[in-house]
Amino acid sequence: MNDLIHVILDEPQSGARNMAVDEALLEESLRSGTVFLRLYRWSEPTVSLGYFQKEAELCRDPRLANLPSVRRLSGGGAILHHHEQTYSCSLPPSHRLAQQPYQLYFEIHAIFIAWLTECGVPVAPRASNSVRKQEPFLCFQREAAPDLVVHGHKIMGSAQRRRRGAVLQHGSLLLKSSEHTPELLGLCDLIPKIPDTIVASHLIAQRLAQCLGSASVISELPALVRAEARKMAIEIAATDNSVAQNQKVPIVQISTD
Amino acid sequence: MAPVNLKYAKTHEWLSLNGDVGTIGISDFAVKELTDLVYMGLPNVGKTLNIGEVFGEIESVKAVSDLYAPVSGEVIEVNSNLPNDLDLLSKDAFGKGWLIKIRLSNPGEAASLLDAAAYERECAAGH
């Protein structure tokens, strides 16, 4: 079962829904042993916070404070999902890369390196870790060995949740800078003539699936996963709303003083 | 080396028993596998845990991993030094890096845990 990869090319969704689907897929991998690969986007500019990041940090950046936000299951820094491509893969405990989860970062990123290189992008892994005492709030300003870098700018990072031997890894390929974070440049800003196929999610998915197993099939979200994700999304959205009530309002007051 | 006076879960938590009070931590092997630890979340005193239930999370290299209760019981103490000083865990996982103490509600559960030799075999097998 581990050799067949279920590929889900998802429609753009809200932050709560996207994170709920990823968690539901992780649970389904644990339950059924299925490997899932998902490519998705976000229906509106949304900030995802690393699992341990504080909402108060988000509120300190007035450019981001009033955007929709959601907490990821995974670690690392905050990501503004605007002009970017997100992927996730969920591996059951029996998968060879679930047993070497740090290696999973490098194997998935190696696929992106091969793909981007073919498209004429001079991309390379960062190759060394740099954990600072006070890490920047944004993921794309942090430095980790598996990061992908173009002309010194980080254009891709990934993070994981490990649960009972199963692994969820999701990551973000920055395509273009956002007006909310203009200091973060994406592929289109760094490479003047980039082919349109670079964002063809089905082509990237095909490559990624080959890394994870010997065969793949384009799938819909399993009914059980869809139902579970719907429930989780409601809970996540409720949490985010309470964050908005408790955290974001004072920031508006501060900025008008 | 896993201390022989402790019991172990396959998920790498250790248990030290003193009457009906158990001290719980994670093994040196698990800490080394996780590498650079950056954040940890632990439960509040008074929380009731069932065996196998998630009682905390730990982040390393952008990966968040769950911590599982090796036995059931009520949390009676939390190592308050830890979230701010994860070096304690990296340097002394079986001592100063303990995580929580619980009053066991079913002490018989401890018998299902591994001894040090069996736990080391699990680790050697890559589990």
Contacts between the chains, C-beta under 8 A, distances in Angstrom:
chain1	res1	chain2	res2	distance
A	50	B	59	7.8
A	50	B	62	7.6
A	51	B	39	7.8
A	51	B	57	6.9
A	51	B	59	6.6
A	51	B	64	4.7
A	52	B	38	7.7
A	52	B	39	3.9
A	52	B	41	7.0
A	52	B	57	7.8
A	52	B	59	5.5
A	52	B	64	7.4
A	73	B	64	6.6
A	74	B	62	6.6
A	74	B	63	7.1
A	74	B	64	5.9
A	75	B	38	7.4
A	75	B	39	7.3
A	75	B	59	4.1
A	75	B	60	7.7
A	75	B	61	7.8
A	75	B	62	4.4
A	75	B	63	5.8
A	75	B	64	4.6
A	76	B	62	3.8
A	99	B	126	6.3
A	101	B	63	6.4
A	102	B	35	7.6
A	102	B	61	6.6
A	102	B	63	7.8
A	129	B	36	7.1
A	129	B	61	7.4
A	131	B	36	5.6
A	131	B	38	7.0
A	135	B	38	7.9
A	144	B	61	6.8
A	144	B	62	6.3
A	157	B	62	7.6
A	158	B	62	7.3
A	159	B	62	4.0
A	159	B	63	6.8
A	160	B	62	6.5
A	160	B	63	3.9
A	160	B	64	7.2
A	161	B	63	7.2
A	161	B	64	5.2
A	161	B	65	7.9
A	162	B	63	5.8
A	162	B	64	7.1
A	162	B	65	4.3
A	162	B	66	7.2
A	163	B	65	7.8
A	163	B	66	5.5
A	164	B	11	7.4
A	164	B	66	7.2
A	164	B	68	7.9
